[in-house]
Amino acid sequence: MSAQSDSGATLAQQLGAFAEKAYADGVPDDVAASVQQRVLDVLGLCVAAHRLPTSAAALGHVRDQGGHPQATAVGVRTSVTAAQAAFANGVLAHSLDYDDTHLPSVLHPSASVVPAALAAAEHAGATGAQTVRAIAVGLEVAVRLGMAGYDEELGNSVFFEHGQHATSITGAMGSAVAASLLYGTDAVDALGLTASMASGVIEANRTGGTVKRLHCGLAAQAGVNAAQLVRRGFTGPPTVLEGRFGFFQAWLHGQFFPDAVSDGLGTEWSVPGIFFKPYPANHFTHTTVDAGRAFRERGISPDQVASVVIGVAGSTVRTIGEPIEVKRAPETGYQAQFSGPFAFAAGLLGGGGLGTGLDDYSDALAQDPERRALMAKVDVVADDECNAIYPFQFPAVVTLTTTAGETLVEKVLTNRGGPARPLSDDELGTKFRDNVAGRLDAAASDAVRRAALDLTNATDVSDLMSPLKEFHA
């Protein structure tokens, strides 16, 4: 199918027209409600990420830049430029691997789009309703561009096949559209500029490094910078997406699916279907946590476990099950976040938050003798039933053999936090409170939660952002 519509509009022009209409006319109620939940989720993650040394480094970098006070970087008393606020909050939002996920594109769109939009909204004096609409549009653009790179036959993202981090690449584009709406600039031009700024290489996932934590911050910053530069007169090509030297040629070598961008645009929204993360770990492990919790509810204790086999989609085994010796004995909490055996142990033993919380992935618990003994009994294998469902869910079929010789099975075929098993406002509130505990006092925490979940009715974003300027270290 041609990338152009019947009217001859390019993909960027189609996205621009969609963005302007949704911003002017409003978005469906379920989309607006979903956006408000994502704002709460992202801000809680920004607070929680202050525990990381990389967060201190990023915020130190922001403070050193100086500039006009325009927007709030979470945890920084003095306002900073909008672009630097977007960068800081984007880094914080993505650093704990606890942010939301769209499937099957495996994007984390809110960690860039929400920080970009909040920074632009604060700078521009936008209303809460305008902010919600801009975020909704930005998320939709990011997801649709990500899905344009999803190959159904391959069962994977072409971005990832090329070693590219689609989250930051398409997140920058979505951030640009969101910011352009709030600044009153042209979304097509913003896309045209941002395509020259969007980037993200995922080699660090293989061999180490903390650079991935910067990706959503750089994407959010790029989006804000692009919108501001358009306001000063810079322009971009209308064929920026599908053109001979455009976005899809540069990133996907021309292998893209334009229908994913344009089909149902404006009538079918992806936003409510983006998966929240209930647990602070690699998303592939979540259904294993649920299986462990289910065995716990059935009365199984660690001393009754003889062996466990975690069946998952074959594509995920290398992430959470290989090499098995390492996955059975993680040295750090970060390694534990990517361990199927640890996920099972965490679920069986129980934890905080919504089942497991940030404190359940500490270095000490990764090396805990009780967990190590349990993890030594766990294998991770490919499962045909899971292969048939992946990547639309990250299922697990967990088979447990007891010391008495009984075989028990728990199948968790859908992810908690997705459309099949959504998290309620109360559950997201629990996650938020768990994330801000020890940093925000109860009054500030409640103020942010109320402001986020009623953002559409706010005159501006000051009630949302002002309690986040300073908190306990």
Secondary structure, 3 states (H helix, E strand, C coil): CCCCCCCCCCHHHHHHHHHHHHHHHCCCHHHHHHHHHHHHHHHHHHHHHHHCHHHHHHHHHHHHHCCCCCECCCCCCCCECHHHHHHHHHHHHHCCCCCCEECCCCECCHHHHHHHHHHHHHHHCCCHHHHHHHHHHHHHHHHHHHHCCEECCCCEEHHHHCCECHHHHHHHHHHHHHHHHHHCCCHHHHHHHHCCCCCCECCHHHHCCCHHHHHHHHHHHHHHHHHHHHHCCCCCCCCCCCCCCCHHHHHHCCCCCCHHHHCCCCCCCCHHHCECCCCCCCHHHHHHHHHHHHHHHCCCCHHHEEEEEEEECHHHHHHHCCCHHHHCCCCCHHHHCCCHHHHHHHHHHCCCCCCCCHHHHCHHHHCCHHHHHHHCCEEEEECHHHHHHCCCCCCEEEEEEECCCCEEEEEECCCCCCCCCCCCHHHHHHHHHHHHCCCCCHHHHHHHHHHHHCHHHCCCCHHHHHHHCCCCC
